[in-house]
Amino acid sequence: MRNLFRKIPTTAVPIYLPEVLRAVIKASDQDAVDHFEKRLAVWLGVSEVVLVNKGTTALYLILKALKRLHPHRDEVIYPDYTVPTLKLAFDQLELKTRVCDISRTTFNMDPRSLSEEITGKTLAVLPVHMFGFPMALDEVFNIAGEDIAVIEDACQAPGARINGEFVGAIAPSSIFSLCKGKNFSTYSGGFAAFNDIELAGFVRAERDKLPEAKSGLKMVVLITLFALAMRPGVYGPLYPFIKRFKSEEVHQHFDAVKFTSIQAALGDILLDKLEMINAQRRTNGLYLYEKLKDCGHILIPEIIDGADPVFNHFPVVFLNENDLKRAQSRLWEKGIDTARMYMRPNHHIYDLGYPSDAFPDSILIAKGLITLPSHPYMNQRDLGIISDIILNP
Ligand SMILES: Cc1ncc(COP(=O)(O)O)c(C=O)c1O
């Protein structure tokens, strides 16, 4: 019989309690963080990885290093439609935020718009592989040339490839997030990955100066609750409680601290099954992609040539607001939760000095986007319900 209380969360990572227990035991090893960094570097095929408490902290440390190397450059360009809290890292370093449009075809950075934002003061550009859909970087590298750093944001795309290469392993430096909404999550956390050894050395030295994170015991409790709450049979009945912790507010502050041993031990365990998790996401994502790709009333991102996405979320943009509202409420009635990720483009959230109607594709996407779940806790029936409702909202 169908469990009437079962609800599919927007995002989930299959973490089992015996894995949490194993992580607790392994965390007592002195070098859990060091060991996980080395394994991540081998897995990605990069020279070095430096773990921290957030993807934002990883970005902050990379930019701090770049700023020191190029003191006369003080502008950073990122896509207008992406996680707005990245700006916190720029602000902390007194770097000026510039944005460029994304493409309504790929939902990723539009290189033409990027080239219009470049100035003699540009320190770095941040192409983001949104929703786990890899973007081609060749044009970005051409635009950036020798003097401007390209930092890949692979936070939503661990394990995604383009032309056979892992995203986040292509540019001289990149960032990943291990926070709650990601394919590969240790509740919170992040890392910087490097092909540039000099930059890595600086970031490692700065990371070593960061304060330790607070009690590991609290983290064990949070990871355990997180592992349980994402299960559809638990998420449904506990939803009224879980809802209180969901927020669409943009954070105003971030703390840069070290990564914990317990999270490193858990990450090490999850890395063994990341390929399997991503394979399930790919199956679910490609099913939805095939069903939804030729629909007049919605937009979905194109999978570009050579790309192997990992579907961190499955984004759908409704061209009509009533369709969006109806689809969200009908999906919820059928036990499928959805999210509105970033309801406004960055230049509407912050005063960045651009006219309100600048970057039309970012505005269009922010206005009509919902994210559908694509994680391994879904079954064929859930996928069928989703595609039916999106096709006929
Ligand atoms: C694309 C992208 N970049 C950066 C981040 C920041 O990561 P964190 O929340 O770990 O600081 C996120 C997290 O939501 C993200 O989705």
The ligand as an SDF file (V2000), in Angstrom:
LIG
                    3D

 16 16  0  0  0  0  0  0  0  0999 V2000
   26.5540   27.2970   -7.4430 C   0  0  0  0  0  0  0  0  0  0  0  0
   26.9530   27.4580   -6.0140 C   0  0  0  0  0  0  0  0  0  0  0  0
   28.0750   28.1340   -5.7330 N   0  0  0  0  0  0  0  0  0  0  0  0
   28.4850   28.3150   -4.4500 C   0  0  0  0  0  0  0  0  0  0  0  0
   27.7480   27.8400   -3.3920 C   0  0  0  0  0  0  0  0  0  0  0  0
   28.2010   28.1550   -2.0030 C   0  0  0  0  0  0  0  0  0  0  0  0
   28.4700   27.0190   -1.2680 O   0  0  0  0  0  0  0  0  0  0  0  0
   28.3080   27.0490    0.3430 P   0  0  0  0  0  0  0  0  0  0  0  0
   26.8610   27.1680    0.6370 O   0  0  0  0  0  0  0  0  0  0  0  0
   28.9030   25.7320    0.7690 O   0  0  0  0  0  0  0  0  0  0  0  0
   29.0870   28.1900    0.8150 O   0  0  0  0  0  0  0  0  0  0  0  0
   26.5820   27.1190   -3.6380 C   0  0  0  0  0  0  0  0  0  0  0  0
   25.7820   26.5870   -2.5280 C   0  0  0  0  0  0  0  0  0  0  0  0
   24.6130   26.6660   -2.4460 O   0  0  0  0  0  0  0  0  0  0  0  0
   26.1660   26.9220   -4.9880 C   0  0  0  0  0  0  0  0  0  0  0  0
   25.0470   26.2690   -5.2860 O   0  0  0  0  0  0  0  0  0  0  0  0
  1  2  1  0
  2  3  1  0
  2 15  2  0
  3  4  2  0
  4  5  1  0
  5  6  1  0
  5 12  2  0
  6  7  1  0
  7  8  1  0
  8  9  2  0
  8 10  1  0
  8 11  1  0
 12 13  1  0
 12 15  1  0
 13 14  2  0
 15 16  1  0
M  END
$$$$
